[in-house]
Amino acid sequence: MGIGVSIFLLAIGAILTFAVDASVSGLDIDVVGIILMISGAIGLLLTMLVFGRRDNAVVGEERVVTRERDVY
């Protein structure tokens, strides 16, 4: 799950929890919204942990790049 999907789940969950005032028999819309917000938050945290580790994985190695030029 990426950052976009996680933010989308958070937004849909917040809309269902705080903005929708409808009732469906056998289904509590507030609970569905809270579940979506929790899953979006967990997905966002996991995505940030995974991408944060990729950036810091090559710490300590210095990469030297040299380019030789012809001098006239």
Backbone bond lengths (Angstrom), bond angles and torsions (degrees), N, CA, C in turn:
res aa  C-N    CA-C-N  psi(-1)  N-CA   C-N-CA  omega(-1)  CA-C   N-CA-C  phi
1 M - - - 1.448 - - 1.525 107.02 -
2 G 1.310 116.83 130.38 1.443 120.78 -178.81 1.521 112.70 -92.95
3 I 1.315 114.48 -178.11 1.458 120.39 -179.00 1.524 110.33 -65.58
4 G 1.318 117.37 -39.86 1.457 121.02 -179.14 1.520 113.06 -64.01
5 V 1.311 116.41 -42.78 1.464 120.36 179.29 1.525 110.27 -66.91
6 S 1.329 116.87 -38.88 1.464 120.35 179.65 1.524 111.35 -64.78
7 I 1.305 116.84 -43.37 1.465 120.49 178.49 1.530 110.39 -66.74
8 F 1.323 116.78 -36.99 1.465 121.04 176.74 1.535 110.78 -62.24
9 L 1.331 117.15 -44.36 1.462 120.25 178.27 1.529 111.37 -64.01
10 L 1.330 116.47 -40.41 1.458 119.81 176.67 1.529 111.08 -60.58
11 A 1.325 116.51 -44.31 1.465 120.34 -178.01 1.526 111.58 -67.03
12 I 1.326 117.61 -45.57 1.467 120.55 179.56 1.533 110.44 -63.80
13 G 1.333 116.53 -40.28 1.463 119.69 177.84 1.512 112.50 -64.09
14 A 1.341 117.04 -40.20 1.466 120.10 178.44 1.524 110.83 -67.38
15 I 1.314 117.23 -38.48 1.467 120.17 177.85 1.519 110.44 -64.12
16 L 1.337 116.81 -45.20 1.463 119.57 179.84 1.527 111.91 -65.26
17 T 1.327 116.89 -37.20 1.462 119.89 -176.51 1.519 112.32 -75.86
18 F 1.328 117.18 -45.74 1.460 120.28 -169.24 1.527 114.90 -102.80
19 A 1.336 118.25 -22.60 1.456 118.84 -172.43 1.528 114.46 -109.80
20 V 1.303 118.19 -26.03 1.454 120.79 -175.94 1.527 108.93 -88.63
21 D 1.334 114.88 127.51 1.458 120.55 179.28 1.530 108.74 -120.59
22 A 1.313 115.28 59.25 1.460 120.62 179.44 1.523 108.47 -122.02
23 S 1.299 115.10 160.98 1.457 118.84 178.42 1.519 109.03 -126.69
24 V 1.304 114.42 136.91 1.459 121.87 177.70 1.518 106.28 -123.36
25 S 1.312 116.37 132.58 1.461 118.41 -178.66 1.526 110.23 -69.13
26 G 1.324 115.75 128.48 1.454 121.08 178.76 1.506 114.58 84.59
27 L 1.336 118.09 3.83 1.463 120.54 -177.86 1.520 108.49 -144.60
28 D 1.316 116.53 126.20 1.457 121.11 177.38 1.533 108.03 -97.10
29 I 1.309 117.19 110.74 1.456 122.51 -175.25 1.530 111.30 -65.01
30 D 1.337 116.98 -33.23 1.465 119.73 177.85 1.529 111.64 -62.99
31 V 1.320 116.38 -40.60 1.467 120.14 179.85 1.526 110.52 -68.04
32 V 1.314 117.54 -38.80 1.463 121.11 177.09 1.535 109.70 -62.55
33 G 1.330 116.88 -41.92 1.450 120.47 178.17 1.509 112.61 -63.99
34 I 1.324 117.33 -41.22 1.467 120.39 178.83 1.529 110.80 -66.34
35 I 1.327 117.20 -39.67 1.467 120.76 177.34 1.524 110.35 -62.63
36 L 1.324 117.35 -42.17 1.466 120.35 178.21 1.527 111.49 -65.01
37 M 1.330 117.46 -39.89 1.472 119.82 178.54 1.526 111.35 -66.09
38 I 1.321 117.02 -40.09 1.468 119.86 179.02 1.529 110.89 -66.55
39 S 1.319 117.22 -43.14 1.465 119.34 179.28 1.526 111.40 -67.14
40 G 1.324 117.93 -35.65 1.464 120.20 175.78 1.509 112.14 -66.41
41 A 1.333 117.73 -39.59 1.468 120.91 178.95 1.526 111.02 -67.03
42 I 1.330 116.71 -42.23 1.468 119.72 177.98 1.527 110.66 -64.69
43 G 1.323 116.84 -42.26 1.462 120.10 177.15 1.508 112.66 -62.75
44 L 1.334 117.16 -38.76 1.462 120.76 178.11 1.519 110.99 -66.12
45 L 1.319 117.43 -43.10 1.465 120.53 178.36 1.522 111.83 -63.34
46 L 1.325 116.72 -44.21 1.466 119.65 179.07 1.525 111.96 -65.19
47 T 1.321 116.68 -38.87 1.456 120.09 178.05 1.521 111.26 -64.73
48 M 1.328 116.38 -41.83 1.458 119.41 179.06 1.533 111.42 -66.75
49 L 1.325 117.33 -36.48 1.461 119.60 177.34 1.519 111.79 -66.20
50 V 1.318 116.79 -42.38 1.462 120.09 -178.41 1.526 110.58 -67.46
51 F 1.318 118.09 -47.20 1.460 119.97 -178.87 1.520 111.81 -73.05
52 G 1.306 118.52 -27.76 1.457 121.33 176.23 1.513 111.63 -68.49
53 R 1.321 117.18 -35.46 1.456 121.02 178.73 1.527 111.32 -71.16
54 R 1.303 118.10 -32.91 1.465 119.96 179.05 1.518 111.31 -64.75
55 D 1.314 116.67 -38.11 1.459 119.41 -178.91 1.521 111.82 -70.16
56 N 1.324 118.55 -33.16 1.452 122.04 -176.32 1.523 112.97 -97.72
57 A 1.311 118.38 9.47 1.460 120.67 -175.07 1.526 112.26 -73.16
58 V 1.311 118.91 -27.15 1.457 121.65 -175.78 1.528 109.50 -110.10
59 V 1.301 116.48 51.95 1.451 121.06 178.38 1.518 108.22 -89.32
60 G 1.301 116.31 135.77 1.456 119.91 177.03 1.517 113.45 102.67
61 E 1.284 118.66 -22.02 1.454 120.86 177.57 1.516 109.28 -92.74
62 E 1.318 114.61 128.73 1.460 118.54 175.84 1.512 108.44 -102.27
63 R 1.274 115.28 134.40 1.450 120.56 -179.47 1.515 108.01 -109.70
64 V 1.307 116.44 119.15 1.455 121.67 -178.28 1.522 108.08 -100.88
65 V 1.290 115.35 124.44 1.452 121.24 179.06 1.523 107.57 -116.93
66 T 1.303 116.19 121.00 1.469 120.19 178.16 1.520 108.52 -123.29
67 R 1.287 114.10 147.50 1.450 119.91 178.56 1.522 107.48 -132.48
68 E 1.318 115.58 125.98 1.456 119.65 -179.00 1.526 109.28 -88.66
69 R 1.312 113.38 138.13 1.464 118.85 178.28 1.510 109.06 -119.02
70 D 1.299 115.44 147.20 1.448 121.21 173.33 1.514 108.34 -82.89
71 V 1.316 117.17 125.78 1.442 122.00 178.47 1.510 108.51 -104.95
72 Y 1.316 116.71 128.44 1.464 120.85 -176.77 1.497 110.15 -105.10
